[in-house]
Amino acid sequence: MTLNLDRQPPKLTAEVPTEKAVLDFFNTKEITPIRFPYKVSVSKPESFMLMPQTLDCDCLWEIYVDWTSEGKRGSLKIDNNGKPFRTIADRGVRWRCSVYGQWNCQEFTPTTKP
């Protein structure tokens, strides 16, 4: 999923990553698109990859996951060990590196806003 931090409010979009490094990390050739509402269970857990994006801000953010189980409802806060995550704009960045099991660096020139 991508999280566009330049939108107000920020926008979360279910997208399928196609980058080789991401597919290699998950040891797969393709990833199935996410359809909501999404069901998980103790016997069928799920992991989601969230890819925050910005061209314009130095952003601090947290995410809340709303859940329902056996007639009960709640919200789970996901953060960076009690602190917000930080994402910095890549405007003017010449190289971008990511970690999907190993460092992957490539020359980078943003062309459009997320």
mmCIF file of the C-alpha atoms, coordinates in Angstrom:
data_MODEL
# 
_entry.id   MODEL 
# 
loop_
_atom_site.group_PDB 
_atom_site.id 
_atom_site.type_symbol 
_atom_site.label_atom_id 
_atom_site.label_alt_id 
_atom_site.label_comp_id 
_atom_site.label_asym_id 
_atom_site.label_entity_id 
_atom_site.label_seq_id 
_atom_site.pdbx_PDB_ins_code 
_atom_site.Cartn_x 
_atom_site.Cartn_y 
_atom_site.Cartn_z 
_atom_site.occupancy 
_atom_site.B_iso_or_equiv 
_atom_site.pdbx_formal_charge 
_atom_site.auth_seq_id 
_atom_site.auth_comp_id 
_atom_site.auth_asym_id 
_atom_site.auth_atom_id 
_atom_site.pdbx_PDB_model_num 
ATOM 1   C CA . MET A 1 1   ? 0.000   0.000   0.000   1.00 0.00 ? 1   MET A CA 1 
ATOM 2   C CA . THR A 1 2   ? 1.205   3.514   -0.642  1.00 0.00 ? 2   THR A CA 1 
ATOM 3   C CA . LEU A 1 3   ? 0.670   6.392   1.740   1.00 0.00 ? 3   LEU A CA 1 
ATOM 4   C CA . ASN A 1 4   ? 0.664   9.785   0.004   1.00 0.00 ? 4   ASN A CA 1 
ATOM 5   C CA . LEU A 1 5   ? 1.811   12.233  2.695   1.00 0.00 ? 5   LEU A CA 1 
ATOM 6   C CA . ASP A 1 6   ? 1.493   15.242  0.355   1.00 0.00 ? 6   ASP A CA 1 
ATOM 7   C CA . ARG A 1 7   ? -2.319  14.934  0.331   1.00 0.00 ? 7   ARG A CA 1 
ATOM 8   C CA . GLN A 1 8   ? -4.384  16.513  3.108   1.00 0.00 ? 8   GLN A CA 1 
ATOM 9   C CA . PRO A 1 9   ? -5.512  14.337  4.706   1.00 0.00 ? 9   PRO A CA 1 
ATOM 10  C CA . PRO A 1 10  ? -2.864  11.773  3.705   1.00 0.00 ? 10  PRO A CA 1 
ATOM 11  C CA . LYS A 1 11  ? -4.226  9.122   1.338   1.00 0.00 ? 11  LYS A CA 1 
ATOM 12  C CA . LEU A 1 12  ? -3.688  5.375   1.675   1.00 0.00 ? 12  LEU A CA 1 
ATOM 13  C CA . THR A 1 13  ? -4.012  3.427   -1.591  1.00 0.00 ? 13  THR A CA 1 
ATOM 14  C CA . ALA A 1 14  ? -3.862  -0.320  -2.110  1.00 0.00 ? 14  ALA A CA 1 
ATOM 15  C CA . GLU A 1 15  ? -1.303  -0.865  -4.874  1.00 0.00 ? 15  GLU A CA 1 
ATOM 16  C CA . VAL A 1 16  ? 0.646   -3.856  -6.050  1.00 0.00 ? 16  VAL A CA 1 
ATOM 17  C CA . PRO A 1 17  ? 4.427   -3.360  -5.957  1.00 0.00 ? 17  PRO A CA 1 
ATOM 18  C CA . THR A 1 18  ? 6.241   -4.508  -9.089  1.00 0.00 ? 18  THR A CA 1 
ATOM 19  C CA . GLU A 1 19  ? 9.848   -3.650  -8.177  1.00 0.00 ? 19  GLU A CA 1 
ATOM 20  C CA . LYS A 1 20  ? 12.127  -6.681  -8.342  1.00 0.00 ? 20  LYS A CA 1 
ATOM 21  C CA . ALA A 1 21  ? 13.681  -5.950  -4.914  1.00 0.00 ? 21  ALA A CA 1 
ATOM 22  C CA . VAL A 1 22  ? 10.232  -6.015  -3.270  1.00 0.00 ? 22  VAL A CA 1 
ATOM 23  C CA . LEU A 1 23  ? 9.192   -9.233  -5.026  1.00 0.00 ? 23  LEU A CA 1 
ATOM 24  C CA . ASP A 1 24  ? 12.521  -10.868 -4.141  1.00 0.00 ? 24  ASP A CA 1 
ATOM 25  C CA . PHE A 1 25  ? 12.080  -9.858  -0.478  1.00 0.00 ? 25  PHE A CA 1 
ATOM 26  C CA . PHE A 1 26  ? 8.702   -11.604 -0.356  1.00 0.00 ? 26  PHE A CA 1 
ATOM 27  C CA . ASN A 1 27  ? 10.089  -14.524 -2.403  1.00 0.00 ? 27  ASN A CA 1 
ATOM 28  C CA . THR A 1 28  ? 7.347   -14.253 -5.023  1.00 0.00 ? 28  THR A CA 1 
ATOM 29  C CA . LYS A 1 29  ? 6.901   -13.357 -8.697  1.00 0.00 ? 29  LYS A CA 1 
ATOM 30  C CA . GLU A 1 30  ? 3.742   -11.334 -8.140  1.00 0.00 ? 30  GLU A CA 1 
ATOM 31  C CA . ILE A 1 31  ? 1.669   -9.902  -5.313  1.00 0.00 ? 31  ILE A CA 1 
ATOM 32  C CA . THR A 1 32  ? -2.126  -10.088 -5.285  1.00 0.00 ? 32  THR A CA 1 
ATOM 33  C CA . PRO A 1 33  ? -3.956  -6.749  -4.923  1.00 0.00 ? 33  PRO A CA 1 
ATOM 34  C CA . ILE A 1 34  ? -5.560  -6.059  -1.537  1.00 0.00 ? 34  ILE A CA 1 
ATOM 35  C CA . ARG A 1 35  ? -9.358  -5.978  -1.407  1.00 0.00 ? 35  ARG A CA 1 
ATOM 36  C CA . PHE A 1 36  ? -11.134 -4.439  1.588   1.00 0.00 ? 36  PHE A CA 1 
ATOM 37  C CA . PRO A 1 37  ? -12.705 -5.290  3.947   1.00 0.00 ? 37  PRO A CA 1 
ATOM 38  C CA . TYR A 1 38  ? -9.872  -7.731  4.617   1.00 0.00 ? 38  TYR A CA 1 
ATOM 39  C CA . LYS A 1 39  ? -10.203 -10.783 6.861   1.00 0.00 ? 39  LYS A CA 1 
ATOM 40  C CA . VAL A 1 40  ? -7.433  -12.356 8.937   1.00 0.00 ? 40  VAL A CA 1 
ATOM 41  C CA . SER A 1 41  ? -7.453  -14.934 11.705  1.00 0.00 ? 41  SER A CA 1 
ATOM 42  C CA . VAL A 1 42  ? -5.112  -16.600 14.173  1.00 0.00 ? 42  VAL A CA 1 
ATOM 43  C CA . SER A 1 43  ? -4.593  -19.378 11.628  1.00 0.00 ? 43  SER A CA 1 
ATOM 44  C CA . LYS A 1 44  ? -4.368  -16.966 8.659   1.00 0.00 ? 44  LYS A CA 1 
ATOM 45  C CA . PRO A 1 45  ? -2.325  -13.893 9.715   1.00 0.00 ? 45  PRO A CA 1 
ATOM 46  C CA . GLU A 1 46  ? -1.284  -11.263 7.183   1.00 0.00 ? 46  GLU A CA 1 
ATOM 47  C CA . SER A 1 47  ? 1.526   -8.735  6.761   1.00 0.00 ? 47  SER A CA 1 
ATOM 48  C CA . PHE A 1 48  ? 1.107   -5.512  4.826   1.00 0.00 ? 48  PHE A CA 1 
ATOM 49  C CA . MET A 1 49  ? 3.871   -3.427  3.276   1.00 0.00 ? 49  MET A CA 1 
ATOM 50  C CA . LEU A 1 50  ? 3.260   0.299   3.618   1.00 0.00 ? 50  LEU A CA 1 
ATOM 51  C CA . MET A 1 51  ? 5.275   2.597   1.348   1.00 0.00 ? 51  MET A CA 1 
ATOM 52  C CA . PRO A 1 52  ? 5.039   6.256   2.460   1.00 0.00 ? 52  PRO A CA 1 
ATOM 53  C CA . GLN A 1 53  ? 5.733   8.848   -0.253  1.00 0.00 ? 53  GLN A CA 1 
ATOM 54  C CA . THR A 1 54  ? 6.295   12.601  -0.264  1.00 0.00 ? 54  THR A CA 1 
ATOM 55  C CA . LEU A 1 55  ? 7.941   15.186  -2.468  1.00 0.00 ? 55  LEU A CA 1 
ATOM 56  C CA . ASP A 1 56  ? 7.158   18.165  -0.254  1.00 0.00 ? 56  ASP A CA 1 
ATOM 57  C CA . CYS A 1 57  ? 7.467   17.499  3.467   1.00 0.00 ? 57  CYS A CA 1 
ATOM 58  C CA . ASP A 1 58  ? 9.515   16.271  6.383   1.00 0.00 ? 58  ASP A CA 1 
ATOM 59  C CA . CYS A 1 59  ? 6.611   14.267  7.844   1.00 0.00 ? 59  CYS A CA 1 
ATOM 60  C CA . LEU A 1 60  ? 6.051   12.596  11.195  1.00 0.00 ? 60  LEU A CA 1 
ATOM 61  C CA . TRP A 1 61  ? 3.204   10.105  11.057  1.00 0.00 ? 61  TRP A CA 1 
ATOM 62  C CA . GLU A 1 62  ? 1.435   7.187   12.726  1.00 0.00 ? 62  GLU A CA 1 
ATOM 63  C CA . ILE A 1 63  ? -1.240  4.909   11.370  1.00 0.00 ? 63  ILE A CA 1 
ATOM 64  C CA . TYR A 1 64  ? -4.348  3.495   13.008  1.00 0.00 ? 64  TYR A CA 1 
ATOM 65  C CA . VAL A 1 65  ? -5.885  0.178   11.978  1.00 0.00 ? 65  VAL A CA 1 
ATOM 66  C CA . ASP A 1 66  ? -9.571  -0.194  12.793  1.00 0.00 ? 66  ASP A CA 1 
ATOM 67  C CA . TRP A 1 67  ? -10.607 -3.767  13.557  1.00 0.00 ? 67  TRP A CA 1 
ATOM 68  C CA . THR A 1 68  ? -13.709 -5.825  14.299  1.00 0.00 ? 68  THR A CA 1 
ATOM 69  C CA . SER A 1 69  ? -13.705 -9.251  15.964  1.00 0.00 ? 69  SER A CA 1 
ATOM 70  C CA . GLU A 1 70  ? -16.559 -11.288 17.421  1.00 0.00 ? 70  GLU A CA 1 
ATOM 71  C CA . GLY A 1 71  ? -18.808 -8.245  17.769  1.00 0.00 ? 71  GLY A CA 1 
ATOM 72  C CA . LYS A 1 72  ? -16.098 -6.069  19.336  1.00 0.00 ? 72  LYS A CA 1 
ATOM 73  C CA . ARG A 1 73  ? -14.432 -3.057  17.686  1.00 0.00 ? 73  ARG A CA 1 
ATOM 74  C CA . GLY A 1 74  ? -11.209 -1.211  18.294  1.00 0.00 ? 74  GLY A CA 1 
ATOM 75  C CA . SER A 1 75  ? -8.337  0.739   16.797  1.00 0.00 ? 75  SER A CA 1 
ATOM 76  C CA . LEU A 1 76  ? -4.679  -0.261  16.863  1.00 0.00 ? 76  LEU A CA 1 
ATOM 77  C CA . LYS A 1 77  ? -2.030  2.472   16.724  1.00 0.00 ? 77  LYS A CA 1 
ATOM 78  C CA . ILE A 1 78  ? 1.082   1.538   14.732  1.00 0.00 ? 78  ILE A CA 1 
ATOM 79  C CA . ASP A 1 79  ? 4.137   3.692   15.344  1.00 0.00 ? 79  ASP A CA 1 
ATOM 80  C CA . ASN A 1 80  ? 7.926   3.487   15.643  1.00 0.00 ? 80  ASN A CA 1 
ATOM 81  C CA . ASN A 1 81  ? 8.346   2.128   19.189  1.00 0.00 ? 81  ASN A CA 1 
ATOM 82  C CA . GLY A 1 82  ? 6.227   4.873   20.768  1.00 0.00 ? 82  GLY A CA 1 
ATOM 83  C CA . LYS A 1 83  ? 7.411   7.620   18.392  1.00 0.00 ? 83  LYS A CA 1 
ATOM 84  C CA . PRO A 1 84  ? 5.985   8.638   15.012  1.00 0.00 ? 84  PRO A CA 1 
ATOM 85  C CA . PHE A 1 85  ? 7.589   7.360   11.819  1.00 0.00 ? 85  PHE A CA 1 
ATOM 86  C CA . ARG A 1 86  ? 9.530   9.964   9.834   1.00 0.00 ? 86  ARG A CA 1 
ATOM 87  C CA . THR A 1 87  ? 9.525   10.311  6.056   1.00 0.00 ? 87  THR A CA 1 
ATOM 88  C CA . ILE A 1 88  ? 11.522  13.035  4.303   1.00 0.00 ? 88  ILE A CA 1 
ATOM 89  C CA . ALA A 1 89  ? 10.776  14.436  0.843   1.00 0.00 ? 89  ALA A CA 1 
ATOM 90  C CA . ASP A 1 90  ? 12.932  13.162  -1.976  1.00 0.00 ? 90  ASP A CA 1 
ATOM 91  C CA . ARG A 1 91  ? 12.896  16.391  -4.004  1.00 0.00 ? 91  ARG A CA 1 
ATOM 92  C CA . GLY A 1 92  ? 16.437  17.024  -5.184  1.00 0.00 ? 92  GLY A CA 1 
ATOM 93  C CA . VAL A 1 93  ? 17.645  13.589  -4.132  1.00 0.00 ? 93  VAL A CA 1 
ATOM 94  C CA . ARG A 1 94  ? 20.085  12.106  -6.594  1.00 0.00 ? 94  ARG A CA 1 
ATOM 95  C CA . TRP A 1 95  ? 20.240  8.559   -5.195  1.00 0.00 ? 95  TRP A CA 1 
ATOM 96  C CA . ARG A 1 96  ? 17.579  6.498   -3.461  1.00 0.00 ? 96  ARG A CA 1 
ATOM 97  C CA . CYS A 1 97  ? 18.347  3.447   -1.356  1.00 0.00 ? 97  CYS A CA 1 
ATOM 98  C CA . SER A 1 98  ? 15.885  0.949   0.041   1.00 0.00 ? 98  SER A CA 1 
ATOM 99  C CA . VAL A 1 99  ? 16.177  -2.131  2.184   1.00 0.00 ? 99  VAL A CA 1 
ATOM 100 C CA . TYR A 1 100 ? 14.204  -5.235  1.251   1.00 0.00 ? 100 TYR A CA 1 
ATOM 101 C CA . GLY A 1 101 ? 16.481  -7.788  2.869   1.00 0.00 ? 101 GLY A CA 1 
ATOM 102 C CA . GLN A 1 102 ? 19.530  -6.049  1.357   1.00 0.00 ? 102 GLN A CA 1 
ATOM 103 C CA . TRP A 1 103 ? 20.524  -2.519  0.354   1.00 0.00 ? 103 TRP A CA 1 
ATOM 104 C CA . ASN A 1 104 ? 19.451  -1.512  -3.136  1.00 0.00 ? 104 ASN A CA 1 
ATOM 105 C CA . CYS A 1 105 ? 20.639  1.890   -4.389  1.00 0.00 ? 105 CYS A CA 1 
ATOM 106 C CA . GLN A 1 106 ? 19.874  3.481   -7.731  1.00 0.00 ? 106 GLN A CA 1 
ATOM 107 C CA . GLU A 1 107 ? 20.045  6.884   -9.340  1.00 0.00 ? 107 GLU A CA 1 
ATOM 108 C CA . PHE A 1 108 ? 16.736  8.655   -8.847  1.00 0.00 ? 108 PHE A CA 1 
ATOM 109 C CA . THR A 1 109 ? 14.947  11.613  -10.413 1.00 0.00 ? 109 THR A CA 1 
ATOM 110 C CA . PRO A 1 110 ? 11.333  12.222  -9.304  1.00 0.00 ? 110 PRO A CA 1 
ATOM 111 C CA . THR A 1 111 ? 9.163   13.154  -12.272 1.00 0.00 ? 111 THR A CA 1 
ATOM 112 C CA . THR A 1 112 ? 5.640   13.451  -10.848 1.00 0.00 ? 112 THR A CA 1 
ATOM 113 C CA . LYS A 1 113 ? 3.923   14.049  -7.554  1.00 0.00 ? 113 LYS A CA 1 
ATOM 114 C CA . PRO A 1 114 ? 2.677   10.921  -5.772  1.00 0.00 ? 114 PRO A CA 1 
# 
